[in-house]
Structures are given as structure tokens and as C-alpha cells.
Amino acid sequence: MFTFGSPKDTAQLLIADQGSTGPGLPKGSMEEHSESELKVDLTYIKMAYNNAVDQDLDEEILIELEEKFDEVYRKLLSVSAKFKDFVLNGRHEFLKGRTADQKEKYFAMIQDKK
């Protein structure tokens, strides 16, 4: 894939491209999204990340996507005890899979929310 613009712009384009299928990306600011909309956000960002990895895109783009995923993940933790339990019970697939590093990182975010 040919990329242009900043890594942040490219990351946003990748997310928007994923959102062209299924229910589509939720409208408005992430701050206004409901729990279910935040879950959709996470799904599309993860799809965009996997697509970027498959296309061997620059590390800076992957970092932007990971930062966006983390932002939405934190927001979802702040609005949903159910999501937190889902993660703690091992039912959530982290951005880069169920590795020890990913588990440690995302469980630490839960600890930060206590």
C-alpha cells in the first residue's frame, strides 16, 4: 500500500477503510460513544492494525494504531465494569494477541482504573 501524509493520517485512513464494512464507524467524538460504540471502535482499530501488519506498513503507523486502540480501551474500561470483567476472565483478544506482554500491559491499565 502506498502511504502518504503523516502516520496519524494514514492510521485514520486505515480505520475509516475498515469502517466501510459492517455497521460502520460510530459517528461523533469517541468521548460521546456508548459502550457498544466503543466496542465497535476497538474492533475496527484492531482490523486496521492487522491490515497494516499484513501490508508491512511503517512502524510509526502501527504505533499510531496501537495508541488509538489503547485510548479506546481505556475509555471502555472507564464506562463498563462488564468489559473489565470480560478482560479479567480472559475473554478479550488484545491488540497483538494473547501474549504475556499484552496481558501485562492491558491488565495494568485495569489496575490504573481502580
C-alpha positions in Angstrom: 0.0 0.0 0.0 1.3 3.4 -0.9 1.1 5.8 2.1 1.2 9.5 2.2 0.8 12.1 4.8 1.6 11.6 8.5 1.5 8.2 10.2 -1.5 9.6 12.2 -3.4 10.4 8.9 -2.6 7.0 7.4 -3.8 5.3 10.6 -7.1 7.2 10.4 -7.5 6.3 6.8 -6.9 2.6 7.6 -9.5 2.7 10.4 -12.0 4.5 8.1 -11.4 1.9 5.4 -12.2 -0.9 7.8 -15.3 1.0 8.8 -16.7 0.9 5.3 -17.9 -2.7 6.0 -20.3 -4.0 8.6 -22.2 -1.4 10.8 -19.6 1.3 10.0 -17.7 3.5 12.4 -19.8 5.3 15.1 -20.5 8.9 14.4 -19.2 11.8 16.5 -16.4 12.0 19.1 -15.2 9.0 20.9 -15.9 10.8 24.1 -19.6 10.7 23.2 -19.7 7.0 22.2 -21.7 4.5 24.1 -20.3 1.2 25.4 -21.4 -0.7 22.3 -20.0 2.0 20.0 -16.6 1.9 21.8 -16.6 -1.9 21.2 -17.1 -1.3 17.5 -14.3 1.2 17.6 -12.0 -1.4 19.1 -12.9 -3.9 16.5 -12.3 -1.6 13.6 -9.0 -0.4 15.0 -7.8 -4.0 15.6 -8.8 -4.8 12.0 -6.9 -1.8 10.7 -3.8 -2.8 12.8 -3.9 -6.3 11.4 -4.3 -5.0 7.9 -1.3 -2.6 8.4 0.8 -5.6 9.7 -0.2 -7.7 6.7 0.8 -4.9 4.4 4.1 -4.4 6.2 3.4 -0.7 6.8 5.8 1.6 8.7 6.3 1.1 12.4 5.1 4.7 13.0 1.7 3.8 11.6 1.4 0.7 13.8 2.3 2.9 16.8 -0.5 5.3 15.9 -3.0 2.5 15.6 -1.8 1.0 18.9 -2.1 4.4 20.7 -5.7 4.8 19.3 -6.6 1.2 20.4 -5.2 2.0 23.9 -7.2 5.2 24.1 -10.5 3.5 23.2 -9.6 0.6 25.5 -9.1 3.0 28.5 -12.3 4.8 27.7 -14.2 1.5 27.6 -12.8 0.5 30.9 -14.0 3.7 32.4 -17.6 3.2 31.3 -18.0 -0.6 31.5 -17.5 -2.8 34.5 -18.8 -5.6 32.3 -15.9 -5.1 29.8 -13.4 -5.1 32.7 -14.7 -8.4 33.9 -14.6 -9.7 30.3 -10.9 -8.9 30.1 -10.1 -10.2 33.6 -11.8 -13.5 32.7 -9.5 -14.0 29.7 -12.2 -13.5 27.1 -10.8 -10.4 25.4 -8.4 -10.6 22.5 -5.7 -8.0 22.9 -4.4 -5.9 20.0 -1.4 -8.1 19.4 -2.9 -11.4 20.6 -2.9 -13.2 23.9 0.8 -12.9 24.7 2.1 -12.4 28.2 3.3 -8.9 27.3 -0.1 -7.9 26.0 -1.8 -9.4 29.1 0.5 -7.5 31.4 0.0 -4.2 29.5 -3.8 -4.3 29.4 -4.2 -5.7 32.9 -2.0 -2.8 34.1 -4.5 -0.4 32.5 -7.3 -2.0 34.6 -5.2 -1.5 37.7 -4.8 2.1 36.8 -8.6 2.5 36.7 -9.2 1.3 40.3 
